[in-house]
Amino acid sequence: MDTTTPVQTPPPAAAGEDKTVAIVSYLTLIGFIVAIIIHSNKKTKLGAFHLRQMLGFILTVFVGWICVAVMMFVLLFVLAFMKSFLLLLVPLIYFAFCVSLFVLWIMGLVAAVQGQMKPMPVVGLLYQKWFGTAFD
């Protein structure tokens, strides 16, 4: 008769905290800061991954908004003198920029909710490369 007891693996205790950090990091800038604080107590790979994703996203939003603002100002200045129908491009460019950011944010949040380490499309791999050791 076998007297050894089977070794049971404990349930992943960090999975809940792991997903919490990942999800909270996508909830505004304050959520990102709270996620950093939570992550500093218990570092996990999923939490670090999504913190890097959100750090890159926040920087992209900041730099992108500056670029779009400058481009919109130049277009408004140039096209206003021309009295051109191309002036309609200005709000369309702004709208396209906002929609693309929203789609990236949603895709990152969905990956966090599902507990996946799936990068944001187009820019996610760059974020992991640029901030590779951040939050580890």
BALOBA-1460 file (C-alpha; in Angstrom, 3 decimals):
// residues 136
<rec num="1" residu="m" x="0.000" y="0.000" z="0.000"/>
<rec num="2" residu="d" x="1.275" y="3.441" z="-0.935"/>
<rec num="3" residu="t" x="1.703" y="5.633" z="2.124"/>
<rec num="4" residu="t" x="2.785" y="8.749" z="0.301"/>
<rec num="5" residu="t" x="0.244" y="11.446" z="-0.082"/>
<rec num="6" residu="p" x="-0.029" y="13.191" z="-3.384"/>
<rec num="7" residu="v" x="1.538" y="16.602" z="-3.492"/>
<rec num="8" residu="q" x="-1.107" y="19.200" z="-4.012"/>
<rec num="9" residu="t" x="-0.181" y="22.453" z="-5.573"/>
<rec num="10" residu="p" x="-1.685" y="25.410" z="-3.764"/>
<rec num="11" residu="p" x="-4.031" y="27.612" z="-5.735"/>
<rec num="12" residu="p" x="-2.322" y="30.616" z="-7.227"/>
<rec num="13" residu="a" x="-2.719" y="33.015" z="-4.347"/>
<rec num="14" residu="a" x="-1.099" y="35.875" z="-6.214"/>
<rec num="15" residu="a" x="-3.440" y="35.535" z="-9.198"/>
<rec num="16" residu="g" x="-6.070" y="37.774" z="-7.655"/>
<rec num="17" residu="e" x="-3.563" y="40.387" z="-6.598"/>
<rec num="18" residu="d" x="-1.816" y="39.954" z="-9.914"/>
<rec num="19" residu="k" x="-4.968" y="40.780" z="-11.847"/>
<rec num="20" residu="t" x="-5.842" y="43.567" z="-9.447"/>
<rec num="21" residu="v" x="-2.609" y="45.413" z="-10.173"/>
<rec num="22" residu="a" x="-3.054" y="44.815" z="-13.897"/>
<rec num="23" residu="i" x="-6.644" y="46.093" z="-13.945"/>
<rec num="24" residu="v" x="-6.164" y="49.050" z="-11.600"/>
<rec num="25" residu="s" x="-3.192" y="50.258" z="-13.653"/>
<rec num="26" residu="y" x="-5.592" y="51.030" z="-16.517"/>
<rec num="27" residu="l" x="-7.957" y="53.126" z="-14.389"/>
<rec num="28" residu="t" x="-6.745" y="56.706" z="-14.921"/>
<rec num="29" residu="l" x="-3.469" y="58.189" z="-13.777"/>
<rec num="30" residu="i" x="-4.488" y="57.841" z="-10.124"/>
<rec num="31" residu="g" x="-5.211" y="54.143" z="-10.679"/>
<rec num="32" residu="f" x="-1.785" y="53.767" z="-12.253"/>
<rec num="33" residu="i" x="-0.138" y="55.288" z="-9.177"/>
<rec num="34" residu="v" x="-2.228" y="53.085" z="-6.854"/>
<rec num="35" residu="a" x="-1.246" y="50.028" z="-8.919"/>
<rec num="36" residu="i" x="2.434" y="50.940" z="-8.526"/>
<rec num="37" residu="i" x="1.978" y="51.110" z="-4.752"/>
<rec num="38" residu="i" x="0.150" y="47.772" z="-4.648"/>
<rec num="39" residu="h" x="2.755" y="46.223" z="-6.942"/>
<rec num="40" residu="s" x="5.633" y="47.434" z="-4.756"/>
<rec num="41" residu="n" x="4.349" y="45.224" z="-1.907"/>
<rec num="42" residu="k" x="4.252" y="42.044" z="-3.976"/>
<rec num="43" residu="k" x="5.846" y="42.085" z="-7.383"/>
<rec num="44" residu="t" x="4.321" y="39.846" z="-10.037"/>
<rec num="45" residu="k" x="5.077" y="39.358" z="-13.702"/>
<rec num="46" residu="l" x="1.546" y="40.136" z="-14.868"/>
<rec num="47" residu="g" x="1.404" y="43.305" z="-12.793"/>
<rec num="48" residu="a" x="4.801" y="44.490" z="-14.045"/>
<rec num="49" residu="f" x="3.822" y="43.735" z="-17.645"/>
<rec num="50" residu="h" x="0.648" y="45.817" z="-17.499"/>
<rec num="51" residu="l" x="2.320" y="48.621" z="-15.550"/>
<rec num="52" residu="r" x="4.881" y="48.876" z="-18.375"/>
<rec num="53" residu="q" x="2.068" y="48.860" z="-20.923"/>
<rec num="54" residu="m" x="0.250" y="51.647" z="-19.135"/>
<rec num="55" residu="l" x="3.413" y="53.695" z="-18.571"/>
<rec num="56" residu="g" x="4.065" y="53.596" z="-22.306"/>
<rec num="57" residu="f" x="0.430" y="54.408" z="-23.026"/>
<rec num="58" residu="i" x="0.460" y="57.435" z="-20.695"/>
<rec num="59" residu="l" x="3.622" y="58.756" z="-22.318"/>
<rec num="60" residu="t" x="2.145" y="58.130" z="-25.771"/>
<rec num="61" residu="v" x="-0.978" y="60.079" z="-24.838"/>
<rec num="62" residu="f" x="1.091" y="62.970" z="-23.488"/>
<rec num="63" residu="v" x="3.467" y="63.205" z="-26.463"/>
<rec num="64" residu="g" x="0.705" y="62.458" z="-28.961"/>
<rec num="65" residu="w" x="-1.519" y="65.191" z="-27.578"/>
<rec num="66" residu="i" x="1.289" y="67.722" z="-27.911"/>
<rec num="67" residu="c" x="1.954" y="66.642" z="-31.510"/>
<rec num="68" residu="v" x="-1.730" y="66.700" z="-32.440"/>
<rec num="69" residu="a" x="-2.192" y="70.114" z="-30.807"/>
<rec num="70" residu="v" x="0.731" y="71.585" z="-32.749"/>
<rec num="71" residu="m" x="-0.470" y="69.980" z="-35.979"/>
<rec num="72" residu="m" x="-4.016" y="71.227" z="-35.421"/>
<rec num="73" residu="f" x="-2.778" y="74.750" z="-34.686"/>
<rec num="74" residu="v" x="-0.668" y="74.799" z="-37.858"/>
<rec num="75" residu="l" x="-3.518" y="73.402" z="-39.957"/>
<rec num="76" residu="l" x="-5.973" y="75.896" z="-38.496"/>
<rec num="77" residu="f" x="-3.579" y="78.768" z="-39.095"/>
<rec num="78" residu="v" x="-2.738" y="77.776" z="-42.681"/>
<rec num="79" residu="l" x="-6.169" y="76.605" z="-43.767"/>
<rec num="80" residu="a" x="-8.042" y="79.519" z="-42.177"/>
<rec num="81" residu="f" x="-6.287" y="81.912" z="-44.529"/>
<rec num="82" residu="m" x="-7.096" y="79.691" z="-47.490"/>
<rec num="83" residu="k" x="-10.781" y="79.393" z="-46.489"/>
<rec num="84" residu="s" x="-10.598" y="75.804" z="-47.611"/>
<rec num="85" residu="f" x="-12.927" y="72.897" z="-46.957"/>
<rec num="86" residu="l" x="-9.770" y="71.132" z="-45.755"/>
<rec num="87" residu="l" x="-10.387" y="72.938" z="-42.483"/>
<rec num="88" residu="l" x="-12.712" y="70.014" z="-41.717"/>
<rec num="89" residu="l" x="-9.638" y="67.788" z="-41.456"/>
<rec num="90" residu="v" x="-8.704" y="69.308" z="-38.109"/>
<rec num="91" residu="p" x="-11.547" y="67.799" z="-36.050"/>
<rec num="92" residu="l" x="-11.302" y="64.539" z="-38.023"/>
<rec num="93" residu="i" x="-7.620" y="64.171" z="-37.148"/>
<rec num="94" residu="y" x="-8.368" y="64.854" z="-33.501"/>
<rec num="95" residu="f" x="-11.251" y="62.364" z="-33.513"/>
<rec num="96" residu="a" x="-9.124" y="59.652" z="-35.171"/>
<rec num="97" residu="f" x="-6.381" y="60.189" z="-32.599"/>
<rec num="98" residu="c" x="-8.816" y="59.919" z="-29.681"/>
<rec num="99" residu="v" x="-10.525" y="56.821" z="-31.077"/>
<rec num="100" residu="s" x="-7.206" y="55.057" z="-31.667"/>
<rec num="101" residu="l" x="-6.107" y="55.796" z="-28.094"/>
<rec num="102" residu="f" x="-9.419" y="54.545" z="-26.743"/>
<rec num="103" residu="v" x="-9.107" y="51.291" z="-28.720"/>
<rec num="104" residu="l" x="-5.567" y="50.728" z="-27.394"/>
<rec num="105" residu="w" x="-6.729" y="51.385" z="-23.839"/>
<rec num="106" residu="i" x="-9.683" y="48.996" z="-24.148"/>
<rec num="107" residu="m" x="-7.504" y="46.227" z="-25.603"/>
<rec num="108" residu="g" x="-4.996" y="46.622" z="-22.766"/>
<rec num="109" residu="l" x="-7.754" y="46.601" z="-20.154"/>
<rec num="110" residu="v" x="-9.375" y="43.498" z="-21.663"/>
<rec num="111" residu="a" x="-6.022" y="41.675" z="-21.590"/>
<rec num="112" residu="a" x="-5.583" y="42.668" z="-17.932"/>
<rec num="113" residu="v" x="-9.074" y="41.480" z="-16.998"/>
<rec num="114" residu="q" x="-8.396" y="38.151" z="-18.701"/>
<rec num="115" residu="g" x="-5.049" y="37.839" z="-16.903"/>
<rec num="116" residu="q" x="-3.102" y="37.701" z="-20.161"/>
<rec num="117" residu="m" x="0.274" y="39.223" z="-20.876"/>
<rec num="118" residu="k" x="-0.861" y="40.404" z="-24.288"/>
<rec num="119" residu="p" x="0.727" y="43.654" z="-25.517"/>
<rec num="120" residu="m" x="-1.279" y="46.502" z="-26.987"/>
<rec num="121" residu="p" x="-1.370" y="46.401" z="-30.788"/>
<rec num="122" residu="v" x="1.338" y="48.282" z="-32.717"/>
<rec num="123" residu="v" x="3.029" y="49.904" z="-29.695"/>
<rec num="124" residu="g" x="2.850" y="47.284" z="-26.934"/>
<rec num="125" residu="l" x="6.004" y="45.434" z="-27.906"/>
<rec num="126" residu="l" x="7.870" y="48.737" z="-28.041"/>
<rec num="127" residu="y" x="6.705" y="49.542" z="-24.515"/>
<rec num="128" residu="q" x="8.026" y="46.208" z="-23.267"/>
<rec num="129" residu="k" x="11.333" y="46.832" z="-25.026"/>
<rec num="130" residu="w" x="11.743" y="50.404" z="-23.799"/>
<rec num="131" residu="f" x="10.648" y="49.760" z="-20.212"/>
<rec num="132" residu="g" x="11.882" y="46.157" z="-20.043"/>
<rec num="133" residu="t" x="13.115" y="46.202" z="-16.446"/>
<rec num="134" residu="a" x="10.711" y="48.757" z="-15.011"/>
<rec num="135" residu="f" x="8.527" y="47.494" z="-12.157"/>
<rec num="136" residu="d" x="10.468" y="44.204" z="-11.795"/>
